[in-house]
Amino acid sequence: MRFLAALSLLPSIAYAATWHTVEWDAPKFTALSGDFVIPKLPSAGGTPYVWPALQSSNGVLQAVCDGRKGAWWIGDGFYGTPSLPWGAGFSVKPGDVVHFTFTSSGSNGETWTATLSGPGSATSTFQISGSTMNRAILAVELTNVPFNFGPVVFKNLAITATTAASGWCGKTVSLGYSAGEYTVTGATASGNTCRVAQVTMPSKA
């Protein structure tokens, strides 16, 4: 699990991992929630991660679905600076639906509460100082395993920022997909919140 460099910088950086992402950018995000449909298991071997996240220049707050051991496990954590212990999680199977939330609180928004619910439940709290979460990302991160287990589907997304959602809700960027290869349906902006009915990320060789 790693946080992504700015998309504009990625062509000059050599990564062992293969990335497929759908992303929204805003000056500062304060919450992200949605339903994650657990995908099929990938081919044996390699390192498959699938995750929704909020990211700053210092790190990424993620709900990582980890398939390294031939089964899926999902858990929350912050990867970056400061270095923090990983949070709680539970085992999941293909077809399960996990509801995830990331919510900031405190005077500077430095306290983040992450929850997972579905076949199990988990709540984790992270003190993340000095980070402005300016990217909301849905990611498939693969090392030595093909992306042959799609589609990866996220539903009922709610993304909240400190600025009007009308300025960023309808604009997505991607790493690994060209225009038209992934779908974002039912995106609506209301106040500072963007709601998205579904994001579908298909397999890609």
URJO-V506573 format. One record per residue. N is the residue number from 0. RES is the residue in one letter. PHI is phi in whole degrees, 0 to 359 (NA if undefined). Layout:
# URJO-V506573
[[N	RES	PHI] [N	RES	PHI]]
This chain:
# URJO-V506573
[[0	M	NA] [1	R	219] [2	F	269] [3	L	279] [4	A	291] [5	A	306] [6	L	302] [7	S	293] [8	L	265] [9	L	298] [10	P	301] [11	S	265] [12	I	244] [13	A	267] [14	Y	249] [15	A	288] [16	A	281] [17	T	256] [18	W	243] [19	H	226] [20	T	225] [21	V	230] [22	E	218] [23	W	244] [24	D	239] [25	A	207] [26	P	302] [27	K	200] [28	F	264] [29	T	242] [30	A	196] [31	L	211] [32	S	212] [33	G	170] [34	D	245] [35	F	251] [36	V	274] [37	I	296] [38	P	280] [39	K	300] [40	L	287] [41	P	285] [42	S	301] [43	A	297] [44	G	89] [45	G	76] [46	T	231] [47	P	258] [48	Y	233] [49	V	229] [50	W	204] [51	P	269] [52	A	197] [53	L	243] [54	Q	228] [55	S	242] [56	S	287] [57	N	259] [58	G	169] [59	V	224] [60	L	264] [61	Q	230] [62	A	251] [63	V	267] [64	C	266] [65	D	250] [66	G	246] [67	R	294] [68	K	257] [69	G	80] [70	A	208] [71	W	271] [72	W	224] [73	I	240] [74	G	205] [75	D	266] [76	G	189] [77	F	243] [78	Y	248] [79	G	148] [80	T	243] [81	P	284] [82	S	282] [83	L	235] [84	P	299] [85	W	290] [86	G	272] [87	A	271] [88	G	191] [89	F	198] [90	S	282] [91	V	222] [92	K	238] [93	P	306] [94	G	95] [95	D	297] [96	V	245] [97	V	247] [98	H	272] [99	F	239] [100	T	219] [101	F	232] [102	T	223] [103	S	262] [104	S	209] [105	G	93] [106	S	298] [107	N	247] [108	G	69] [109	E	271] [110	T	264] [111	W	244] [112	T	253] [113	A	242] [114	T	232] [115	L	226] [116	S	214] [117	G	165] [118	P	296] [119	G	223] [120	S	214] [121	A	204] [122	T	227] [123	S	225] [124	T	237] [125	F	231] [126	Q	264] [127	I	244] [128	S	272] [129	G	71] [130	S	238] [131	T	253] [132	M	285] [133	N	244] [134	R	221] [135	A	251] [136	I	230] [137	L	248] [138	A	224] [139	V	245] [140	E	242] [141	L	231] [142	T	234] [143	N	59] [144	V	209] [145	P	283] [146	F	272] [147	N	241] [148	F	241] [149	G	283] [150	P	281] [151	V	264] [152	V	236] [153	F	240] [154	K	233] [155	N	54] [156	L	285] [157	A	229] [158	I	239] [159	T	241] [160	A	232] [161	T	271] [162	T	239] [163	A	301] [164	A	294] [165	S	299] [166	G	275] [167	W	219] [168	C	298] [169	G	271] [170	K	243] [171	T	241] [172	V	235] [173	S	214] [174	L	247] [175	G	98] [176	Y	244] [177	S	269] [178	A	304] [179	G	89] [180	E	275] [181	Y	241] [182	T	234] [183	V	238] [184	T	240] [185	G	68] [186	A	277] [187	T	225] [188	A	254] [189	S	217] [190	G	61] [191	N	263] [192	T	246] [193	C	254] [194	R	249] [195	V	232] [196	A	294] [197	Q	198] [198	V	239] [199	T	242] [200	M	244] [201	P	283] [202	S	302] [203	K	206] [204	A	290]]
